[in-house]
Amino acid sequence: MTVAAPSAAATYLANNWQGGHVSLKQEYDYPIADIEGTIPPDLQGTLFRNGPGLLDINGTPLKHPFDGDGMICAIRFHRGQAHFRNRFVHTAGYLAEKAAGRILYRGVFGTPKPGGLFANAFDINFKNIANTHVIYWADKLLALWEADQPYRLDPVTLETLGLEDFSGLLNPGDPFSAHPRILPGVTVAEDRLVNFAVKPGLSSTVKVFEFDRTGTVVHQRQFAIPGFAFIHDFAITPNFYIFSKIQ
């Protein structure tokens, strides 16, 4: 359900800023009227942000905010005007828990599902929460969560379109890091989006992908790292991918 804009006359108190652990369950869609100064008319485009928006399931609070379902916020600038819209990423897990009205999945960061220790200890069927990052590349808006495939969204309406597999590159459940990098080319058309996927184990496998501006994989490499490696982020140079592994 889309609701009207909140009142610009609201009083901002200290305790309002202490509610980062509270769900934002409303989805808004409104022009931003409360502006100080003037928006430059040459400022054109959309700023997208992603983060946990649902921090309880039907009143049951999550144990960690990073277990919260992703919500995309978009501020669009056009001809000196600004417009705000936010939508939840309609992942399969989000829709299942919304229909059930209760927690169905064990959270990666500490939220247990009902059933106690034995129901959670060996359960690795985590929910893709698509809550860590959002990128726009090759005319696709993607919500990222590093332990699973990205979700593709409509860049205008923020409607969830489904999982993105990059023309069969990713299989169901394959990881795809939430922290890609852009490698600049000589021209914008030659820019590359560089990202990686890691499957930890006794020997951890890392795959690195480079996508061109059309979303086509133009280079990929795979290598192994001895031991268990959970890699959250990386860096790139024109000649190297840089990964840090703590022994």
N, C-alpha and C positions, 0 to 999 in steps of 0.2 A: 504494500500500500504506500502511495506517495502522499506526504503531508505537506502542509504549507510551511513557509519559512518561519523560524523562530523570531520572536519579537526583538527588534533592535534596541528596545528600551529596557531590556533585562538588566538587572543589577548583578555585577560580577563580584562575588564574594570569594574569600580565600578558600572556603570549603568546596566551592565549585571547581577549583583547580586541583583538588585532592581526589577527584573521582575518576582517575585514570583506570581504575579497576572495574568500572561500571559499564555495562553493555550500552551501546548506542543502537537501539532496536528500530528507530525510525529511519526511513529512507526519504531524503529530501530532494527537491527539484525546484530551484527558484533563482531569479536574478538577484545579485547582491546589490542592495540599494544603500547600505550603510558604508559609505566610502569617504575617507578623508583625502582631500585633494582630488586629482584628476588622473585617470588611467591613460597613459600615452596611447594615442590611436594606432601607432605603429606596433604596439604590443599585441601580437596575434598568436594564438595557439592554446594548448590545453596543458595544465599541470596535473599530473596524476600522482596519487599517493595510495599506498596500501598499508594495512596494519590490522591487528586483531580488533574486530568490532563487536563480536558476541562473546562475552566473558562469563556467561551462565547459560545453562540449558534448562529452560522451563523453571527457572528459579534456583537451580542447583549450581552454585558457583564453581568455576574452574579453579584448580589449585595453582595454576600459573598462567599469566596473561598470554604467553607465547603459544598456549594451546587453543587460543580463541580463533574462531572462524574469520577468514579474511573479509575486509570491507574496502572497496575502492572508492576514493573520493576524487572528484574531478572539478577543477576550476577552469572554465573556458573564458578566454579573453578575446573579444571581437569588437572592433570599432569603438573602443573606449568604454565598453561595457564588460561586466564579469557575471558569470553564471555558475552556480554550484549544483552539483549532483552527487549523490552517494548511493551505492548499491552493494549488497552482500554478494560475494562470489558463490554462486549456486553449485557448489561441489556435490558429488554424490553423498558424501557424509553429512554435509549441512542439511540437505533435503531429507535424508533418512532420519536424522535426529529431530528435525522440525516436525516430521510426520508422527514420530513415536512420542515426542514430548519428554524425552529423557536421554541421558548420556548412553551412547551405544559403543563408543570407542575409547580405548586407553590413550591418554595423551602422552606425547613424547616427553614433555617437560614435567610430568608428575601428576597429572589428573587421572585418577583410576576410574575404570568403569565399575558399575555395581557387580558384586559377587565376591569381593574380598581378594585375598592374596592369590589364591589358586586360579581365580578367573583372570588375573592380570599378569602373573609371573612370566608366563611363556607366550603371551599374546603379542605378536608383532604386526598385527593387522591394524596399522595406524591410519587415521583419517588424513586424507590430503586436505589441509586447511588453507592452502593458497594465500597465506597471510604475510609473506615476508618482503616481497618486492613487486613492482610492476614496471614493465618496459614496453615501449612501442618500437617495433622493428619489422620491416618488410610489410608495412600496412597491417600489422597484427598487434593488438593489445594483449599482453600476456601477464597473468598473475602467477608469481613464482613461489614455490616452496621446495626447498632443496632435496627433499626425500622422495619426490614424485614428479610426474609430468606437469607442465604448466597448464593452466586453464586459459582458454582464449575468450576474450570479451569483445562486445561491440564498442568501439571507441567513442561513439556518440551517446548511446543509451546506457552503456555499461551492462547490457544484458549478457548473461553467461551463455556462450556458444558451445562449450564442451572442451574436452581435453585436446591438447595440441601434441601431435607426434612427429611433426616436421617431415611429412611424407614418408612415414614408416621408419624414420631414424630411431625413435624411441618406442619401446614395447611397453605394454601396460605395467605400471609400477616402477618403471625405470626412473632413477633420480636425475635431476637436472638442477644445477646450482642456482641459488637465488641471487648470486652476485656476479653477473657477467661483466665483461669489460668491452669497451669499444677501441679497436685498433685503427687509428686514423690512416687513411690512404692519401695518395697524392691529390685526389679529388674526393668529394663526398661520395660519389658513386663507387669508389674503391675502398670505402670504409669496411671494416669487418667487425662483426659481433663475435666475441670469443667467450666461450663458456665451457664448463666441465661437469662431469658426473663421476662420482666415486662410489664404489661398492666395497665397504670394509670387510675384512676377514683376516684369517691368519696371514694371507698376503692380499693387500688391498689393490684393486684395479682402478686406475684413473683413465678416463677418456676425455680428450679435449676436442672441441669442435670450433670451427671458424665458419660463420655464415656471411654471405655477401648481402647486399642491399635488397635482393629479391627473396631472401630467406633460404637460399640454396647452400648446402654444405660444400665449401670449396676446399677444405682441408680438415683432416681429423687424425688424431694420433692416440694410441693407447699404450700405457706402460704400467708396471707393477711396482708397488712399494712394499718392502718387507714389513710384516707385522700389521696390526690393526691401525687404520688411519681414518679418523673422522676429520675431513677437511672442509672448513666453512667458507673460506675465501681464498683468493689468490691474487697475484699481480702479473702484469705482462710488460714486456718491452718490445721494441721492433724485432728482436731476435730470440727472446726467451719467454717461456712460461715459468713463473716462480711460485712454487708451493712450499709451505713451511709445515714440517711434521715434528711434533714434540715427542721425543723418545721417552 
